């Protein structure tokens, strides 16, 4: 896949790939656009394959491939928009300035 606004592969990064993928032989489709998952803050509602570690407040996302698969770009953007709308709605309800 060619680098564009939905996909970026940085195979020259010293951490590439940052963790195992379902298709280790085809790393050209490993999406580095979301190097750190933008959905981490959603906790259990992120939609990824993760496990809570230690006291249940830290997520281990080593088995999650969602942010690294080009076809999930629109899913991630949609979840971010929904989270932003929810935050705005809560802020308005609480009388906070936005």
WOPE-V334045 format. One record per residue. N is the residue number from 0. OMEGA is omega in whole degrees, 0 to 359 (none if undefined). Layout:
N,OMEGA / N,OMEGA
This chain:
0,181 / 1,178 / 2,178 / 3,183 / 4,179 / 5,186 / 6,175 / 7,179 / 8,181 / 9,183 / 10,176 / 11,178 / 12,181 / 13,179 / 14,184 / 15,341 / 16,186 / 17,173 / 18,183 / 19,179 / 20,179 / 21,183 / 22,183 / 23,183 / 24,184 / 25,183 / 26,179 / 27,178 / 28,178 / 29,185 / 30,179 / 31,183 / 32,178 / 33,184 / 34,171 / 35,188 / 36,179 / 37,181 / 38,182 / 39,184 / 40,180 / 41,180 / 42,182 / 43,181 / 44,183 / 45,180 / 46,182 / 47,179 / 48,183 / 49,173 / 50,173 / 51,179 / 52,180 / 53,186 / 54,178 / 55,179 / 56,181 / 57,180 / 58,171 / 59,185 / 60,184 / 61,180 / 62,180 / 63,181 / 64,184 / 65,182 / 66,183 / 67,180 / 68,185 / 69,183 / 70,180 / 71,178 / 72,184 / 73,177 / 74,181 / 75,179 / 76,179 / 77,179 / 78,178 / 79,178 / 80,180 / 81,179 / 82,179 / 83,179 / 84,179 / 85,179 / 86,179 / 87,180 / 88,179 / 89,180 / 90,179 / 91,180 / 92,180 / 93,180 / 94,179 / 95,172 / 96,181 / 97,none
